[in-house]
């Protein structure tokens, strides 16, 4: 608004400078001519004054403001009442030196000599605004407009001064005059609307919005604003009329349907709100980011209210139908599916998102995580390799890549990736512990027990309370029948942290067995079975071994046979069953 009117004002100056009034005797423009900007006026005084004035204007044009200021002061020493010079000095003092107090008497002197110069009154109004003399500022802007009716900015500034003086009704009257001159436009209508609301005149506030909407028949959104206002003001009939006009203005526009959805939601009509929202989602008028924001609200809502989950998926499918090339659409679909434990479908959504946009590291991390949890190790290796290539400084991708390689029996390659990744970790001891724990497992797999133990020890330095590291380290030591006291301590710590984890309970019972503490081992293996209704062949075989050492041979054979049926027992299992002995 202000830029627009400034352009008009400057254009006016150019026009009038081409047809300015002449002094009948000398041909020189008069100092009080209100149509001329002051720096166009050449004071009619002695030659020395003219030289200094010309020099000051030249210095100002070069940006040498302080020099220009001094030259203008020298001019005033010769002619203290010259209005154009006082104006220039006041302008510099206000705008450059930020000294409105010093500028005030200067511009007052200019106006005394040239009371009809609009530029002088404008500067005086700005100075009064700086000094918080809002009533005086409003009077100055009013005079500015009177002496230059083409300066619509003067009206705008006058209204602003009146608002600052808390004279709201007077400010509205000025805005009305401005509106008559330039027409209805958004900023002005919204200002007047807010001012009527401030005054408590809700009828006039609504009328301002309706006037804006009527003046812009191609902008359906304005009728949406009208409807929302009337709805909040408890005027449903007027709101309904506004909605009808909004739809009539642009019935196919998705944004119109989105506003309708919001309106019906405010009215408590959830069914109609959702129907309009679906229409909005089925267009490209509602941009993808707006759709994502709506779905994020649904995500939060469905965390506590599952009744809205079908709606969320319906909106997602509609969105993907019209936004097929948007990675964000598939990404948020993956978020919902993963949250709802539909991992395979979530993985498909995330991989599609990566296909459309491979630059988002979060998508890669989510994809790799699901591949690992689903045991899709070949895909984990494939995507892990791509991820480390695209994001070479992200240690997480080396960790996932290493997991895929290790579980694909490419242990040496996995160790290589783990060692690269751990060097990239910065101020993250838990992640560093995860790398060392993974190295411990990998080194154990290739029977490099020295490096395995070293890696596990380092993992526990960075995260001494990690139950999985404690358990795995203890179990590997028990299998080798070394450092059993250390293994027992670590295993018990893991059990204490997760007392219902059957894997941890089995490890602890097995270590007690290796320590020949058979009675205690039996107690803990029975706890294992208690928390694991479908034990693995390995656990059942351990159960049988412990029973055997506790003198229950038949019970041991039964467990060994059960282990054989389940699968996953040791190479010695058949011999144990045949010989009914551990020997």
N, C-alpha and C positions, 0 to 999 in steps of 0.2 A: 504493500500500500504506500508506504512512505517513499520508496524508491521511485514508484510510478509517478507520484506528484512532483517529486524533486525534478524529474526529467521534464515535466510540463513547465515548471517554473523556470528552469534554465533555458528551455526552448523559447520561452516568452522573453527572457532577457535578450537573447540573440535577435529576436524579431524587433523588439523595440529599439535596440541599439542601431538598427538600420534606418529607423524613422524618428529619431529622438528630436525633441524640441530644441531649438537653438536660441541662445541669447540674441536678441535683435541687434545689439550693438557689436558684439564680438564674435558671434557664431560658436561660442563655447557652451556646452551643456550646463544647465543650472545645477548648483550643488544640492538643492532640495528636491530634484526630480525623483519622484517615488518609483518610477519604472526602471531606473538604472541601478545596477549593483554598484556599491560605493567605489570599488576600485576602477570603475569606468569613468568616474568623475574627475576632471582635472581642475583643481582649485584655481581661482582667478586671483592670484596674489603676485608678489614680486618674483623676479627671475631666480634668486637664490632658493626661494621656497620651492619653485617648480623643479629646479635641479635636484633638490633633496627628495622631493616626492617621487620623481621619476626614478631616482636611484633606489629608493626604498621598494618600489614596485618591482624593479628589476631583480633586486636581491630576494624578494619574496618568491618570484617566479623560479629562481634557481634553488629554492629550498634553504636559503641562508636566512632563516627566520630571525635569529638574534641580531644579525646585522641590520635587517630590515626594521626591526623593532627600534633600534637605536636611531636609525635615520628618521623614522616617523616621529620619535621624540624630539629630534632636532627641528623637525617641521613645526611641531607644537610650540617649541621655544620661540619661533618666529610668529606663528599665528595660533594662539591657544584655543580659539573657538572653532577652528575649521572642522566641520562635521565629518567629512570623509576620513580625515586623519584620526580623529578621535575614535571613529568606528574601527579602523584598522588596528589601532592600539588595543582597544577593548577586545577585539576578536582574538588577538595574540595572547593577551593576558588571560582570557578565559580558556581558550582551547589548548594553548601550548604551556603556559605557566600554571594552569589550573587555579587561577586566582580570580574567582568571580567577584569577590568583594572589591578588588581594585578596578575591575572592568565596569562595575555598575555606574559610577559617576561619569566615566568616559562616555558611555553610550547615552546617558541622560543628557549630556551636553550636546551630543550629535542631534538628538531629537529636539532639543530646544531651538537649534539653528535650522533644522529641517523637519518639522513636525509631521510631514506627510510622506516621509520616506519609509516604505514598507520594510526594507531590509534592516533599517535601524530598529524598528519595532520588533522584528523577528529576533534579532540578537538580544534585545532587551528581555524578551520573553524567555529565551534560553537561559540567560543569566539569572533571572528570577527563579526559574525552575531549579537551577543549581543551588540557589540560596534558600530553597524551600518556601519561597514567597509565592504560593500557588495562585492566590487571588489576583495578584499583580501580574503574574505570568499570563493568566487567562485574558486579562484586559489588553496586554501587549499583543498577543496573538490575534485577538479580535480586531485591533487596529491594523495589524499587518494585513489581514484579509480585506478590511475595508479599503485600504489603499492599493491593494493588488488582488482583486477578486478572482484572478486566475490561479492564485496560490491555494489550492485545496488542502495542502499540507497544513496551512495556518489553522484551518478549521479542525483538522485532526489533532493538532497540538493544543488548540484551545480546549477541546474536549478532554484531553489527557490532563491538562492543568486543573480543570474543574473536578475531574474524578479524584485527583490528588487532594483537592481542597474539600473533598466529600460533598460536592454539590452535584449529586447524581442526576437529578431531574434537569438541571441546567445543561449538564453534559449531554444528556439524551437529546435535548432540543438542538444542540449544535450538531450532533450526529445526524439528526433528521435533515438539517439543512445540507449537510455534506451528501447525504443520500440523494436528495433532490438534484444535486449537481452532477453526481457521478453514477447514480443508479445503485441497485441492490447488489451487494457482493458479500461473500461468506464471512470474512473477518469482521466486517462492520455489523452484520446481522447477529453474529454470535456474541459480540460485545454488548449490543443493545439487549439481547435476550438475557444475558447474565445480569445486566444492570436492573432489568425489570424483576428478575428473580430476587435480587438483593433487596429491592423495594417491596417485595411481597406481592407484586402485581402479576400473578400467574397467567391471567388472561392475556395481558399485553405481551408477556414473555412467549406464550404460545403463538400469538399473532405474528411476532417477528420471525419465528421459525417457518410458519406457513407462508409468509411473504417471500422468504428466501426460496422455499421449495417451488412456489408458483412462478417465480422469476427464472427458474432454471428447470424447465420441463423435461430436459433430457437427463437430468441428474436424479435418478430415483432414490438415491441414498438420502437426500434431504428429507423426503417424506418418511423415511425410516427413522431419522432423527426426531421428526415431529411425533411419530408414533411412540417412540421410546419416552419422550418427554411427557406426553399425555398419559401414558401408562403409569409412569412414576408419580404423576400428579393425581392419580385415581380418577381419570376421566376416560374410561374404557370406550365409550361411544366415539369420542373424537379420535382416539387412537385407532379404532377400527376403520374410520373414514380415511385416515392418513395411510393405513396399510393398503387399502383398496386403491388409492391413488398411486402408491408406490409400485404395486404390481402392474397397474395399467400403464405406468410410464415405461417399464422395461420388464415384461413378463418372463423373458428367457434368461435374464441375468442371474448368475449364481450368487452374486453378492446380495441381490434383492431377497433371494430365498434364505440366505444366511441371516440377514437382518430379521426376516420373518420368523426364523427359527429362534433367534434370541428373544424376540417379542413374545412368542407363545410360551417360551420357557419362563419368562418373567410373569406371565399370566397363570402359570401353573398347568398349562395344557401340554403335558409331555409328549402325548401322541402326535399332535399336530407339529410340535417343535421338531420331533425326530423326522417326520415326513419331509418337512422343509429342509432340514439339514441334509437328508439324502439327496434331494434335488441339487443343493448347493455343491455337495461332494461330486456330483455327476457332471460338473462343468469345470472348465479351466479358469473361469472368472475368479473363483476362490483359489488362490495360489496355494502351492503345496505346503508352504510354511504355515499358513493359516490352518490347513487341514491337520497338519502334524500337531499344532497347538491344541486343537479340539481333541485329538486322539490321546494326547498326553493327559488331558483332564479325564478322559474316559479311563485311562490306565490307573490313575489315582482312585477314581470312583469304584472301579471293579476290584480294587484291592480289598475293599470292605463290603461291596455289594455285587455278588456274582450275577444278579438278575440282568445287569447291563452288559454282560460279556457278549451275548449274541449281537446286540446292537453295534458294539465296537467292531466285531469281525465283519459285520455287514458293511459298515462304513469303510473299513479297510479294503474290502473287495471292490466296492464302488470306486474308491480312490485309485486303486491299481488299474482299474479298467480304463481310466482316462489319463493316468499318469504313469504309463508303462515304462517310460525311460527315466523315471526318477528313483535313484537309489534310496532316497529317504523313505519312500513308500514301502519298499521291501524291508528296510531296516526296522521300521516301527512294527511291521507285521511280525518280524522275527522276535522283537522284544515281547510282544504279547504271547506268541507261541511258546517261547522259552519260559516265560513266567508261568504259563499254564501246563508246563511239563510235557509239551509236545515237541520234543527235542529234534526228531527227524525232520519235521515240517519247519521248525525254526532254522535248522541248518540249511535247508533248501532256500529259505528266504534270505538268509545272510549271504550265502554264496551268490545268489542273484544280485544282491545289492553290490557285492564286490565286483561282479561282472560289469555293472553299470558305472561304478566309481571305486577304483582301487586305491584311492588316496586317503581313505579314512582308517587310521590304525585301529580304532575301536571295533570296527567291523571285523577286521582280521583277528583281533584277539578273541572276540566272541565266537567266531567261526572255529578257530583252533581249539578253544576250550570245549566246545560241544563235540568236535571230532574226537578229542581225547576221551571225553566221558562216554561216548558211544562206541569206543574201541575201533574207530575207523582210522587205523594207523597208516595205511597206504595214502589216504587222502591227507592225513596230518603231515606226513613227510612232504607230499607235493605242495600243499599250501604253506607249510612251514618254510620250505626253501624259497618260495616266492616272497613270503613276508620278510625274511631276513635280507633279501635282495632289495626290496622296496624301502625297508626301514632298517638300514644297517646299524643304527645306533640304539635300537630298542632291544634291551636284553631279554624281554619277555618272549620275543619270537624265537630266540635261540633256545630258550628253555622248552617251548612247545615242540620245536623242530627236533630237539634232542630226545624228548619223550617218544616222538613218533619213530625215530631211528632205533632207539633202544628196544622198543616193543616190536620192531620189525627185525630184531636180531642183527642189527647193524651197530653193535655196541661201540666199536672203535670210532665210528663216525659220530655217534652220539656223544662220546667223551670229548671229541674235538669241538663240537658245537657248544657243549656245556662250558668248556674252558674259554671259548671266545666270549660267550655271554656273560660270564662272571666278571670279566674284566671291564665290562660296560656298565656295571652297577655302580650308581653314585648315591651315597647316603641312604641306603635302603638295606639295613642288616637282615631283615626277614627274607627279602628276595635273595640276598647273597647266601643265606643259610640254605635256601631251597636249592640253589645251584650246587652247593657242596654236598648236600644230602643226595641229590641226583647223581653226582659223581661217585659218592660212596656206593650207591646201588650198582652203578655201571661197572666200576672197578671190581666189585665183588663178583659180578657176572662173568668177568674174564679171569677171575681167580687171582687178581693182583691185590692180595689182602692187605699189604702194607699201605698202598695208596688208598685203598678203601677205608681203612681205619683212620688214616690221616684226614681224609675228606669228611668223614662223619664227625671226628673230633672238632674240626673247624666249623662244621654246621652247628654244633652245639655251643660253640663259643658265641656265635652270632645270634642263636635262638635256643637257649638251653631248655626251654619248656615245650618244644615242639614234640607232641606225643608220637607222631608218625616216625620222626627221625629216631627218637628214643627206642621205639618198638623195633624198627627195622634193623638198627645197629645191634640191638640186643639179640635179635633172632639170628642174624648172621654169625655172631660170636658163638651162639649156642650150637649152631650147626657144625661149627669147627671145634666145638668143645674147648674153647680158650676164653680166658678172662671171664669166667662164669660169674664171679662175684660182681664184677662191674656190669655184666649183662643183666643179672638179677636186679640190681639197683635201678638201672635204666628202665627195665621192663615194668617194675613196680611203679615207677614214676608215671609211665604211660598209662597204666591201669588206673592209677589214682585220678588222672585227668579225665579218662573216659572209661568209667567202671562198667559200662554196658557194651563195650566194643568187643565182640567175640574174637576178633583177630588178635587183639592185645591180650585177652585172657588166655588164649591158646598159647601165645608166645611165653607168657609167664609160667603157665603150667609146664611147658616143655623145658624151660630153663631149670625149674625145680626138679624135673625128672632127670636132667643131665647132672644135677647136683646130688642125685640119689635121695632126694627128699620126696619119696613116693607118696606118702600119706597127704602131704600138702599139695602135691601135684594133682592128686585125684580130686581134691576139693575144688581147685581152680579149673580143671578140665570139665567138671560137672557144671560149673558156672558158665563156662563157654557154651555148652550145649543148651543151657537155660536161655541164653540170649541169641542162640543160633538154631532155630528149629530145623533148618536144612543144612547141616554141616557138610563141609567138603570132604573128599576122600582123605586128604592129608590130616584134617582134624580127627576124623574117625580112627585113622591109623594110630595117631598119638593117643587117643582114648584107649585103644586096645593095648598099646604098649604099657601104659600106666596101670591099667587093670591087671595086666600080667604080673608086673612087679609088685602089685599089692596082693598077689596070690589068687586072683580070680581068672583062672585059665580059660574057662568056658566063656566068660564074659568078654575076655580079650579076643577069642576066636570069633565071636559074634560080631564084634566091632570091626575086626579085620575083614570079615566077609562083607559087611556093610560098606566098608571103604572100597573094596574091589568092585562092588555093584555100582557105586556112585562114580568111581574113577578118580584119578588124580593122586593115587597112593605112590609109595616108593617102589623101587625095583625089587625090594626084599619082601614085598607084601605077600606074594603067592607062597613063598617059602615059609613065612610065618604061619600061614593058614595050614599048609601041608604038615609042617612039623609041630604045630601047636606050641611054638616056642619062639623066643626072640633070637635064639642061637642060629 
